[in-house]
Amino acid sequence: MNNPKPLDLEEWIKELKEKAKKLEKEINDGWKIEKSGFFISIPTPKRFIECKEKDWEVARLYGMMKAIKEIKQEIKKRCEFYLRYKDNPSLLWKENPKYRKKLKKFGITEKWVSEDCDELYDWEDYNEWLFKLAFKSVLE
């Protein structure tokens, strides 16, 4: 198992950009046509294949960078969801009726919500459930 550490997507993107830039330089160097005297040296088929493979790797790295940016947006949405409803099951009840059946397992009912009893209860189990709901695909 890896050591736990904070999630730093910007650092990850930076590392991918550095790898892509290095590969792009290697590709550009591989395509250089060299002149020496009366002879012109063009890339060999082997060098052509190597450059194309590096091209694909660069495209993959840029694709990963785009995916990371999209993942970052999704994580942000999940955090906002969790923080909005943390310690506030009445709001979740009102804004997301599809979770009412689950909320009833925590003793949340229509009457509870109408009386605004959120502050009278220890929400540790509810908050844990909410966190798992918000980040279920990450925690599976």
N, C-alpha and C positions, 0 to 999 in steps of 0.2 A: 504494500500500500504506500502511496506517495504521502509525503509530509503535507499537512494542510497549510495553505497560504491564502492570503487575500486574492480575490479575482481582480486582475489588472488587464483588461482587454486592450487598452491603449498600448501597453508595453508589448503585448502579443502582436498587435498590428505592426508596431515599430520593428520588431524582429523579423516579421514576414517581409516587410518592405525592404529591409536591409538585404535579406536573402535574394529577393527579386532583383534589386539593383545590381547585386554582384553577378547574378546569372545574366542579366541584360548586357553587362559589360563583357562577359565572356562570349556572349553571342556576337556582339558587335566586333570584338577582336577576331572571332572565328570567320567572319565574313570579309575581313580586310583582304584586298587584292594587293599583293606585294610586287613591286617592280624592282628588278635588279639587272641592270645592263639592258640587254636586248630581250630578256625573258620576263613574262608575267606569270606569277603564281596565283592560280585561282583555287578556291577551296576544293578539296578532294571529296568524293562521295561519302567517305567516312566522316569527314569534318562537317559536311552538309547534314548528315544524320544526327551527329552530336548537337549541332546547332538547333535542329528541329526538336530534338528531345528537350533541350533547355528551354525552347520556346513554350513547349507544353507545360513544363514545370513552372515557368513564369506565369502562364495563364492560370494554372492551378493555385499558385500563391495569391494572385490578385482575386481569384474567386473566393479563397478562404478569407481574405480581408473583408470582402463584401459580406460574406456570411457572418463574420464576427460582428460587424456593425449591426446587422439585422438581429442577431442574438442579443446584443446589448439593448436594443430597443425592446425586445420581448422581456428581458429580465427587468428592465425599468417598469414596464406595465405590470408585471407580477408584484414588484415591490410596492407600487402605488396601490394595487388592489389590497395587498396585505395590510399596509399602513392605514388605508381608509377604513377597514372593517375591524382592525385589531381593537379589542376591548369594547367593541360596539356592535354586538349582534343585532340590535334593533334596526340599525341602518342596513345591515345585510338583509334582514328580513324584509324590510320595506323595498329595497332596490333590486333584490334578486330572489323572487319568489321560488325559483327552482331549488333553492337550498332549504326551504322551510321544513321539509321532512327531516333532514339531517339536524337542523337547529332544534327541533322538538326533542331530540335525544339529549340535548343540553338543558332542557326545561324551558326553552323559549317558546312561548305561545303568543297568539294574538293579544290576549289580555296582558301578558308581560310587556309586550311592545307598547301597547296603548298606555300603560302605567309608567313607562320609561324607567324600568328598574335596572338598567345596565350598571349603575354605580354601586349596587348592593350585592354584587356577586364577584367571586374570584374566577376570573376567566382563563386560568392557566390551560385547562383541557381544551376549551374552545379555541384559544389562540394557537395551540399546537395543531389542532385539526385544521384551522384556517391556513396556517403556514404550509402544512402538507398539501392542502387544496391548491394554494397559490403556486407551489413549486413541485407539484406531483411528478411531472415529466423529468425533472432533474433528480429527484430523490428515488426514482424507480430503479 
